[in-house]
Structures are given as structure tokens and as C-alpha cells.
Amino acid sequence: MAEQKTAENVVFIGVKPVMNYVLAVITQFNQGINEITLKARGKAISRAVDVAEIVRNRFLPNMVVKNISIGTETMQAEGGTTNVSTIEIVLGKGQ
């Protein structure tokens, strides 16, 4: 990936309702940004997939999934280290 990701085209998915993140993505695209990256860890991964699918199927049908990256991060916990799954979904305007 040669393109640098900036803070303005990344949406971090957490514990808020799905529609809050959908609104954030739609707002970014309406401001003229051509590519948005959704990032989530752990239990929020399913929420990130929901956000991507709701944006694509209900609100912006010309959006396509350009890339999906999965991985694992090692996090420090009380009892030592633990592995947490991660996902990055890149949405962009279709041709």
C-alpha cells in the first residue's frame, strides 16, 4: 500500500451503535474523501463488517470493498500477554 492513511479517512470501530459509525462513514464520503478505512479489534470486528455492509447495501450502493486485512496484536493483560484479532476494511468509490 503506497497510499498513506491519515486520521481523517480512518474510522475506528468500538462499542457505539452501528448507525453512529455508518453516519461517520457517509459523512466522510460526502466531504469528498474517496477512500475510508474501518479498523476494529476483538469483539468489534463483527460491528465493522456490519458497518461496511450497511453503507454498501443501503446508503451508498456505488461503494466497493477495496481491501480487507486481518491480523493479530499482542496486548498486555493482567495475567501476561494476550492476542487480539484485528481487521481493516477499505471502502472506496466503485468504477
Backbone atoms as SQL, in Angstrom:
CREATE TABLE atoms (id INTEGER PRIMARY KEY, chain TEXT, resi INTEGER, resn TEXT, atom TEXT, x REAL, y REAL, z REAL);
INSERT INTO atoms VALUES
  (1, 'A', 1, 'MET', 'N', 0.836, -1.184, 0.000),
  (2, 'A', 1, 'MET', 'CA', 0.000, 0.000, 0.000),
  (3, 'A', 1, 'MET', 'C', 0.877, 1.242, 0.000),
  (4, 'A', 2, 'ALA', 'N', 0.924, 1.940, -1.072),
  (5, 'A', 2, 'ALA', 'CA', 1.743, 3.130, -1.175),
  (6, 'A', 2, 'ALA', 'C', 1.059, 4.348, -0.579),
  (7, 'A', 3, 'GLU', 'N', -0.265, 4.339, -0.563),
  (8, 'A', 3, 'GLU', 'CA', -1.008, 5.495, -0.079),
  (9, 'A', 3, 'GLU', 'C', -0.957, 5.573, 1.444),
  (10, 'A', 4, 'GLN', 'N', -0.651, 6.753, 1.957),
  (11, 'A', 4, 'GLN', 'CA', -0.599, 6.954, 3.399),
  (12, 'A', 4, 'GLN', 'C', -2.004, 7.131, 3.948),
  (13, 'A', 5, 'LYS', 'N', -2.276, 6.493, 5.061),
  (14, 'A', 5, 'LYS', 'CA', -3.564, 6.657, 5.732),
  (15, 'A', 5, 'LYS', 'C', -3.446, 7.834, 6.693),
  (16, 'A', 6, 'THR', 'N', -4.403, 8.739, 6.632),
  (17, 'A', 6, 'THR', 'CA', -4.423, 9.862, 7.555),
  (18, 'A', 6, 'THR', 'C', -5.570, 9.665, 8.529),
  (19, 'A', 7, 'ALA', 'N', -5.548, 10.427, 9.597),
  (20, 'A', 7, 'ALA', 'CA', -6.571, 10.279, 10.630),
  (21, 'A', 7, 'ALA', 'C', -7.959, 10.595, 10.087),
  (22, 'A', 8, 'GLU', 'N', -8.040, 11.406, 9.041),
  (23, 'A', 8, 'GLU', 'CA', -9.363, 11.802, 8.559),
  (24, 'A', 8, 'GLU', 'C', -10.041, 10.743, 7.706),
  (25, 'A', 9, 'ASN', 'N', -9.313, 9.750, 7.214),
  (26, 'A', 9, 'ASN', 'CA', -10.001, 8.726, 6.431),
  (27, 'A', 9, 'ASN', 'C', -9.986, 7.358, 7.124),
  (28, 'A', 10, 'VAL', 'N', -9.852, 7.359, 8.451),
  (29, 'A', 10, 'VAL', 'CA', -9.907, 6.127, 9.235),
  (30, 'A', 10, 'VAL', 'C', -11.025, 6.264, 10.262),
  (31, 'A', 11, 'VAL', 'N', -11.888, 5.241, 10.327),
  (32, 'A', 11, 'VAL', 'CA', -12.949, 5.195, 11.335),
  (33, 'A', 11, 'VAL', 'C', -12.645, 4.011, 12.232),
  (34, 'A', 12, 'PHE', 'N', -12.415, 4.285, 13.512),
  (35, 'A', 12, 'PHE', 'CA', -12.144, 3.229, 14.485),
  (36, 'A', 12, 'PHE', 'C', -13.464, 2.757, 15.067),
  (37, 'A', 13, 'ILE', 'N', -13.733, 1.472, 14.930),
  (38, 'A', 13, 'ILE', 'CA', -14.996, 0.898, 15.382),
  (39, 'A', 13, 'ILE', 'C', -14.835, 0.426, 16.830),
  (40, 'A', 14, 'GLY', 'N', -15.796, 0.801, 17.671),
  (41, 'A', 14, 'GLY', 'CA', -15.750, 0.426, 19.078),
  (42, 'A', 14, 'GLY', 'C', -17.084, -0.104, 19.553),
  (43, 'A', 15, 'VAL', 'N', -17.588, 0.448, 20.663),
  (44, 'A', 15, 'VAL', 'CA', -18.786, -0.090, 21.300),
  (45, 'A', 15, 'VAL', 'C', -20.049, 0.731, 21.033),
  (46, 'A', 16, 'LYS', 'N', -19.947, 1.800, 20.283),
  (47, 'A', 16, 'LYS', 'CA', -21.128, 2.615, 19.977),
  (48, 'A', 16, 'LYS', 'C', -22.065, 1.850, 19.035),
  (49, 'A', 17, 'PRO', 'N', -23.296, 2.307, 18.916),
  (50, 'A', 17, 'PRO', 'CA', -24.224, 1.652, 17.974),
  (51, 'A', 17, 'PRO', 'C', -23.713, 1.726, 16.529),
  (52, 'A', 18, 'VAL', 'N', -24.088, 0.726, 15.750),
  (53, 'A', 18, 'VAL', 'CA', -23.618, 0.610, 14.367),
  (54, 'A', 18, 'VAL', 'C', -23.934, 1.857, 13.549),
  (55, 'A', 19, 'MET', 'N', -25.125, 2.412, 13.724),
  (56, 'A', 19, 'MET', 'CA', -25.536, 3.545, 12.893),
  (57, 'A', 19, 'MET', 'C', -24.678, 4.787, 13.144),
  (58, 'A', 20, 'ASN', 'N', -24.072, 4.910, 14.315),
  (59, 'A', 20, 'ASN', 'CA', -23.154, 6.032, 14.554),
  (60, 'A', 20, 'ASN', 'C', -21.962, 5.947, 13.607),
  (61, 'A', 21, 'TYR', 'N', -21.441, 4.748, 13.415),
  (62, 'A', 21, 'TYR', 'CA', -20.296, 4.565, 12.524),
  (63, 'A', 21, 'TYR', 'C', -20.712, 4.680, 11.061),
  (64, 'A', 22, 'VAL', 'N', -21.913, 4.205, 10.732),
  (65, 'A', 22, 'VAL', 'CA', -22.422, 4.357, 9.366),
  (66, 'A', 22, 'VAL', 'C', -22.514, 5.843, 9.023),
  (67, 'A', 23, 'LEU', 'N', -23.047, 6.635, 9.937),
  (68, 'A', 23, 'LEU', 'CA', -23.152, 8.079, 9.722),
  (69, 'A', 23, 'LEU', 'C', -21.776, 8.706, 9.546),
  (70, 'A', 24, 'ALA', 'N', -20.801, 8.270, 10.325),
  (71, 'A', 24, 'ALA', 'CA', -19.440, 8.804, 10.201),
  (72, 'A', 24, 'ALA', 'C', -18.859, 8.503, 8.826),
  (73, 'A', 25, 'VAL', 'N', -19.073, 7.288, 8.326),
  (74, 'A', 25, 'VAL', 'CA', -18.546, 6.911, 7.013),
  (75, 'A', 25, 'VAL', 'C', -19.230, 7.709, 5.910),
  (76, 'A', 26, 'ILE', 'N', -20.549, 7.814, 5.969),
  (77, 'A', 26, 'ILE', 'CA', -21.292, 8.560, 4.947),
  (78, 'A', 26, 'ILE', 'C', -20.877, 10.029, 4.953),
  (79, 'A', 27, 'THR', 'N', -20.696, 10.594, 6.127),
  (80, 'A', 27, 'THR', 'CA', -20.262, 11.992, 6.239),
  (81, 'A', 27, 'THR', 'C', -18.899, 12.180, 5.586),
  (82, 'A', 28, 'GLN', 'N', -17.983, 11.259, 5.817),
  (83, 'A', 28, 'GLN', 'CA', -16.639, 11.358, 5.218),
  (84, 'A', 28, 'GLN', 'C', -16.728, 11.322, 3.688),
  (85, 'A', 29, 'PHE', 'N', -17.526, 10.394, 3.146),
  (86, 'A', 29, 'PHE', 'CA', -17.648, 10.314, 1.694),
  (87, 'A', 29, 'PHE', 'C', -18.304, 11.564, 1.127),
  (88, 'A', 30, 'ASN', 'N', -19.282, 12.134, 1.832),
  (89, 'A', 30, 'ASN', 'CA', -19.935, 13.355, 1.361),
  (90, 'A', 30, 'ASN', 'C', -19.006, 14.558, 1.402),
  (91, 'A', 31, 'GLN', 'N', -17.961, 14.503, 2.212),
  (92, 'A', 31, 'GLN', 'CA', -16.976, 15.593, 2.274),
  (93, 'A', 31, 'GLN', 'C', -15.936, 15.469, 1.166),
  (94, 'A', 32, 'GLY', 'N', -16.039, 14.434, 0.346),
  (95, 'A', 32, 'GLY', 'CA', -15.154, 14.311, -0.806),
  (96, 'A', 32, 'GLY', 'C', -14.015, 13.324, -0.646),
  (97, 'A', 33, 'ILE', 'N', -13.930, 12.621, 0.467),
  (98, 'A', 33, 'ILE', 'CA', -12.888, 11.618, 0.646),
  (99, 'A', 33, 'ILE', 'C', -13.271, 10.385, -0.159),
  (100, 'A', 34, 'ASN', 'N', -12.333, 9.863, -0.942),
  (101, 'A', 34, 'ASN', 'CA', -12.637, 8.763, -1.858),
  (102, 'A', 34, 'ASN', 'C', -12.434, 7.385, -1.263),
  (103, 'A', 35, 'GLU', 'N', -11.732, 7.299, -0.123),
  (104, 'A', 35, 'GLU', 'CA', -11.430, 6.002, 0.446),
  (105, 'A', 35, 'GLU', 'C', -11.451, 6.102, 1.972),
  (106, 'A', 36, 'ILE', 'N', -12.177, 5.190, 2.610),
  (107, 'A', 36, 'ILE', 'CA', -12.312, 5.163, 4.064),
  (108, 'A', 36, 'ILE', 'C', -11.830, 3.803, 4.560),
  (109, 'A', 37, 'THR', 'N', -11.082, 3.794, 5.659),
  (110, 'A', 37, 'THR', 'CA', -10.638, 2.549, 6.274),
  (111, 'A', 37, 'THR', 'C', -11.360, 2.368, 7.600),
  (112, 'A', 38, 'LEU', 'N', -12.026, 1.225, 7.754),
  (113, 'A', 38, 'LEU', 'CA', -12.656, 0.864, 9.015),
  (114, 'A', 38, 'LEU', 'C', -11.685, -0.041, 9.762),
  (115, 'A', 39, 'LYS', 'N', -11.390, 0.296, 11.019),
  (116, 'A', 39, 'LYS', 'CA', -10.476, -0.521, 11.825),
  (117, 'A', 39, 'LYS', 'C', -11.199, -0.974, 13.074),
  (118, 'A', 40, 'ALA', 'N', -11.019, -2.257, 13.413),
  (119, 'A', 40, 'ALA', 'CA', -11.657, -2.803, 14.612),
  (120, 'A', 40, 'ALA', 'C', -10.781, -3.905, 15.193),
  (121, 'A', 41, 'ARG', 'N', -10.970, -4.136, 16.502),
  (122, 'A', 41, 'ARG', 'CA', -10.266, -5.209, 17.197),
  (123, 'A', 41, 'ARG', 'C', -11.267, -6.020, 18.004),
  (124, 'A', 42, 'GLY', 'N', -10.953, -7.294, 18.185),
  (125, 'A', 42, 'GLY', 'CA', -11.722, -8.153, 19.083),
  (126, 'A', 42, 'GLY', 'C', -13.193, -8.261, 18.734),
  (127, 'A', 43, 'LYS', 'N', -14.032, -8.025, 19.748),
  (128, 'A', 43, 'LYS', 'CA', -15.478, -8.182, 19.577),
  (129, 'A', 43, 'LYS', 'C', -16.093, -7.147, 18.636),
  (130, 'A', 44, 'ALA', 'N', -15.380, -6.067, 18.348),
  (131, 'A', 44, 'ALA', 'CA', -15.903, -5.026, 17.457),
  (132, 'A', 44, 'ALA', 'C', -15.748, -5.387, 15.981),
  (133, 'A', 45, 'ILE', 'N', -15.093, -6.498, 15.679),
  (134, 'A', 45, 'ILE', 'CA', -14.893, -6.888, 14.278),
  (135, 'A', 45, 'ILE', 'C', -16.229, -7.103, 13.580),
  (136, 'A', 46, 'SER', 'N', -17.160, -7.768, 14.228),
  (137, 'A', 46, 'SER', 'CA', -18.460, -8.010, 13.589),
  (138, 'A', 46, 'SER', 'C', -19.208, -6.702, 13.361),
  (139, 'A', 47, 'ARG', 'N', -19.029, -5.738, 14.246),
  (140, 'A', 47, 'ARG', 'CA', -19.659, -4.424, 14.084),
  (141, 'A', 47, 'ARG', 'C', -19.056, -3.696, 12.869),
  (142, 'A', 48, 'ALA', 'N', -17.756, -3.849, 12.649),
  (143, 'A', 48, 'ALA', 'CA', -17.109, -3.220, 11.482),
  (144, 'A', 48, 'ALA', 'C', -17.647, -3.814, 10.184),
  (145, 'A', 49, 'VAL', 'N', -17.838, -5.126, 10.159),
  (146, 'A', 49, 'VAL', 'CA', -18.399, -5.775, 8.966),
  (147, 'A', 49, 'VAL', 'C', -19.827, -5.288, 8.741),
  (148, 'A', 50, 'ASP', 'N', -20.603, -5.167, 9.823),
  (149, 'A', 50, 'ASP', 'CA', -21.972, -4.650, 9.705),
  (150, 'A', 50, 'ASP', 'C', -21.976, -3.237, 9.127),
  (151, 'A', 51, 'VAL', 'N', -21.076, -2.388, 9.603),
  (152, 'A', 51, 'VAL', 'CA', -20.990, -1.005, 9.107),
  (153, 'A', 51, 'VAL', 'C', -20.709, -1.003, 7.608),
  (154, 'A', 52, 'ALA', 'N', -19.726, -1.781, 7.186),
  (155, 'A', 52, 'ALA', 'CA', -19.373, -1.831, 5.762),
  (156, 'A', 52, 'ALA', 'C', -20.549, -2.305, 4.911),
  (157, 'A', 53, 'GLU', 'N', -21.249, -3.333, 5.366),
  (158, 'A', 53, 'GLU', 'CA', -22.361, -3.870, 4.593),
  (159, 'A', 53, 'GLU', 'C', -23.562, -2.924, 4.569),
  (160, 'A', 54, 'ILE', 'N', -23.847, -2.259, 5.669),
  (161, 'A', 54, 'ILE', 'CA', -24.963, -1.303, 5.698),
  (162, 'A', 54, 'ILE', 'C', -24.675, -0.128, 4.778),
  (163, 'A', 55, 'VAL', 'N', -23.441, 0.386, 4.817),
  (164, 'A', 55, 'VAL', 'CA', -23.073, 1.503, 3.933),
  (165, 'A', 55, 'VAL', 'C', -23.222, 1.079, 2.481),
  (166, 'A', 56, 'ARG', 'N', -22.701, -0.094, 2.136),
  (167, 'A', 56, 'ARG', 'CA', -22.730, -0.548, 0.746),
  (168, 'A', 56, 'ARG', 'C', -24.130, -0.883, 0.261),
  (169, 'A', 57, 'ASN', 'N', -24.933, -1.538, 1.078),
  (170, 'A', 57, 'ASN', 'CA', -26.221, -2.043, 0.605),
  (171, 'A', 57, 'ASN', 'C', -27.367, -1.056, 0.751),
  (172, 'A', 58, 'ARG', 'N', -27.338, -0.192, 1.736),
  (173, 'A', 58, 'ARG', 'CA', -28.472, 0.698, 1.975),
  (174, 'A', 58, 'ARG', 'C', -28.251, 2.132, 1.526),
  (175, 'A', 59, 'PHE', 'N', -27.059, 2.664, 1.754),
  (176, 'A', 59, 'PHE', 'CA', -26.868, 4.099, 1.582),
  (177, 'A', 59, 'PHE', 'C', -26.026, 4.488, 0.370),
  (178, 'A', 60, 'LEU', 'N', -24.928, 3.805, 0.125),
  (179, 'A', 60, 'LEU', 'CA', -24.046, 4.166, -0.979),
  (180, 'A', 60, 'LEU', 'C', -23.761, 2.922, -1.833),
  (181, 'A', 61, 'PRO', 'N', -24.694, 2.567, -2.717),
  (182, 'A', 61, 'PRO', 'CA', -24.527, 1.322, -3.483),
  (183, 'A', 61, 'PRO', 'C', -23.339, 1.331, -4.441),
  (184, 'A', 62, 'ASN', 'N', -22.760, 2.500, -4.721),
  (185, 'A', 62, 'ASN', 'CA', -21.595, 2.550, -5.608),
  (186, 'A', 62, 'ASN', 'C', -20.282, 2.320, -4.853),
  (187, 'A', 63, 'MET', 'N', -20.334, 2.066, -3.550),
  (188, 'A', 63, 'MET', 'CA', -19.142, 1.780, -2.758),
  (189, 'A', 63, 'MET', 'C', -18.742, 0.324, -2.940),
  (190, 'A', 64, 'VAL', 'N', -17.455, 0.072, -2.989),
  (191, 'A', 64, 'VAL', 'CA', -16.934, -1.284, -3.097),
  (192, 'A', 64, 'VAL', 'C', -15.898, -1.509, -1.998),
  (193, 'A', 65, 'VAL', 'N', -15.737, -2.771, -1.632),
  (194, 'A', 65, 'VAL', 'CA', -14.687, -3.130, -0.687),
  (195, 'A', 65, 'VAL', 'C', -13.402, -3.286, -1.484),
  (196, 'A', 66, 'LYS', 'N', -12.441, -2.411, -1.241),
  (197, 'A', 66, 'LYS', 'CA', -11.188, -2.451, -1.991),
  (198, 'A', 66, 'LYS', 'C', -10.183, -3.416, -1.390),
  (199, 'A', 67, 'ASN', 'N', -10.193, -3.558, -0.056),
  (200, 'A', 67, 'ASN', 'CA', -9.220, -4.425, 0.588),
  (201, 'A', 67, 'ASN', 'C', -9.719, -4.800, 1.976),
  (202, 'A', 68, 'ILE', 'N', -9.393, -6.006, 2.399),
  (203, 'A', 68, 'ILE', 'CA', -9.656, -6.443, 3.764),
  (204, 'A', 68, 'ILE', 'C', -8.363, -7.045, 4.295),
  (205, 'A', 69, 'SER', 'N', -7.901, -6.531, 5.431),
  (206, 'A', 69, 'SER', 'CA', -6.691, -7.046, 6.064),
  (207, 'A', 69, 'SER', 'C', -7.045, -7.550, 7.457),
  (208, 'A', 70, 'ILE', 'N', -6.562, -8.740, 7.780),
  (209, 'A', 70, 'ILE', 'CA', -6.780, -9.270, 9.118),
  (210, 'A', 70, 'ILE', 'C', -5.428, -9.497, 9.767),
  (211, 'A', 71, 'GLY', 'N', -5.415, -9.493, 11.091),
  (212, 'A', 71, 'GLY', 'CA', -4.160, -9.706, 11.793),
  (213, 'A', 71, 'GLY', 'C', -4.390, -9.953, 13.262),
  (214, 'A', 72, 'THR', 'N', -3.294, -10.015, 13.992),
  (215, 'A', 72, 'THR', 'CA', -3.331, -10.237, 15.431),
  (216, 'A', 72, 'THR', 'C', -2.370, -9.272, 16.098),
  (217, 'A', 73, 'GLU', 'N', -2.828, -8.659, 17.185),
  (218, 'A', 73, 'GLU', 'CA', -1.980, -7.796, 18.000),
  (219, 'A', 73, 'GLU', 'C', -1.779, -8.453, 19.348),
  (220, 'A', 74, 'THR', 'N', -0.585, -8.339, 19.887),
  (221, 'A', 74, 'THR', 'CA', -0.310, -8.843, 21.230),
  (222, 'A', 74, 'THR', 'C', -0.504, -7.693, 22.205),
  (223, 'A', 75, 'MET', 'N', -1.359, -7.922, 23.193),
  (224, 'A', 75, 'MET', 'CA', -1.680, -6.874, 24.168),
  (225, 'A', 75, 'MET', 'C', -1.255, -7.328, 25.553),
  (226, 'A', 76, 'GLN', 'N', -0.852, -6.383, 26.382),
  (227, 'A', 76, 'GLN', 'CA', -0.506, -6.681, 27.767),
  (228, 'A', 76, 'GLN', 'C', -1.785, -6.761, 28.591),
  (229, 'A', 77, 'ALA', 'N', -1.943, -7.831, 29.348),
  (230, 'A', 77, 'ALA', 'CA', -3.096, -8.006, 30.231),
  (231, 'A', 77, 'ALA', 'C', -2.581, -8.251, 31.640),
  (232, 'A', 78, 'GLU', 'N', -3.504, -8.401, 32.576),
  (233, 'A', 78, 'GLU', 'CA', -3.114, -8.610, 33.968),
  (234, 'A', 78, 'GLU', 'C', -2.296, -9.879, 34.150),
  (235, 'A', 79, 'GLY', 'N', -2.679, -10.937, 33.477),
  (236, 'A', 79, 'GLY', 'CA', -2.007, -12.213, 33.628),
  (237, 'A', 79, 'GLY', 'C', -0.895, -12.452, 32.623),
  (238, 'A', 80, 'GLY', 'N', -0.422, -11.441, 31.948),
  (239, 'A', 80, 'GLY', 'CA', 0.623, -11.600, 30.938),
  (240, 'A', 80, 'GLY', 'C', 0.191, -10.964, 29.630),
  (241, 'A', 81, 'THR', 'N', 0.438, -11.669, 28.541),
  (242, 'A', 81, 'THR', 'CA', 0.064, -11.131, 27.232),
  (243, 'A', 81, 'THR', 'C', -1.097, -11.942, 26.665),
  (244, 'A', 82, 'THR', 'N', -1.864, -11.288, 25.812),
  (245, 'A', 82, 'THR', 'CA', -2.985, -11.942, 25.144),
  (246, 'A', 82, 'THR', 'C', -3.022, -11.483, 23.692),
  (247, 'A', 83, 'ASN', 'N', -3.533, -12.331, 22.834),
  (248, 'A', 83, 'ASN', 'CA', -3.654, -11.990, 21.411),
  (249, 'A', 83, 'ASN', 'C', -5.053, -11.473, 21.121),
  (250, 'A', 84, 'VAL', 'N', -5.127, -10.397, 20.334),
  (251, 'A', 84, 'VAL', 'CA', -6.400, -9.799, 19.947),
  (252, 'A', 84, 'VAL', 'C', -6.445, -9.725, 18.428),
  (253, 'A', 85, 'SER', 'N', -7.512, -10.231, 17.840),
  (254, 'A', 85, 'SER', 'CA', -7.677, -10.189, 16.382),
  (255, 'A', 85, 'SER', 'C', -7.998, -8.767, 15.930),
  (256, 'A', 86, 'THR', 'N', -7.547, -8.418, 14.726),
  (257, 'A', 86, 'THR', 'CA', -7.803, -7.098, 14.157),
  (258, 'A', 86, 'THR', 'C', -8.292, -7.245, 12.724),
  (259, 'A', 87, 'ILE', 'N', -9.010, -6.220, 12.249),
  (260, 'A', 87, 'ILE', 'CA', -9.448, -6.196, 10.857),
  (261, 'A', 87, 'ILE', 'C', -9.392, -4.755, 10.362),
  (262, 'A', 88, 'GLU', 'N', -9.046, -4.592, 9.106),
  (263, 'A', 88, 'GLU', 'CA', -9.121, -3.301, 8.417),
  (264, 'A', 88, 'GLU', 'C', -9.881, -3.525, 7.123),
  (265, 'A', 89, 'ILE', 'N', -10.954, -2.762, 6.934),
  (266, 'A', 89, 'ILE', 'CA', -11.777, -2.854, 5.733),
  (267, 'A', 89, 'ILE', 'C', -11.670, -1.516, 5.007),
  (268, 'A', 90, 'VAL', 'N', -11.218, -1.539, 3.769),
  (269, 'A', 90, 'VAL', 'CA', -11.074, -0.320, 2.981),
  (270, 'A', 90, 'VAL', 'C', -12.243, -0.229, 2.027),
  (271, 'A', 91, 'LEU', 'N', -13.039, 0.838, 2.162),
  (272, 'A', 91, 'LEU', 'CA', -14.169, 1.105, 1.277),
  (273, 'A', 91, 'LEU', 'C', -13.786, 2.246, 0.344),
  (274, 'A', 92, 'GLY', 'N', -14.138, 2.127, -0.926),
  (275, 'A', 92, 'GLY', 'CA', -13.851, 3.182, -1.883),
  (276, 'A', 92, 'GLY', 'C', -14.937, 3.271, -2.921),
  (277, 'A', 93, 'LYS', 'N', -14.874, 4.328, -3.697),
  (278, 'A', 93, 'LYS', 'CA', -15.859, 4.517, -4.759),
  (279, 'A', 93, 'LYS', 'C', -15.569, 3.568, -5.900),
  (280, 'A', 94, 'GLY', 'N', -16.635, 2.939, -6.399),
  (281, 'A', 94, 'GLY', 'CA', -16.503, 1.990, -7.490),
  (282, 'A', 94, 'GLY', 'C', -16.344, 2.691, -8.824),
  (283, 'A', 95, 'GLN', 'N', -16.013, 1.913, -9.844),
  (284, 'A', 95, 'GLN', 'CA', -15.817, 2.497, -11.176),
  (285, 'A', 95, 'GLN', 'C', -17.134, 2.767, -11.851);
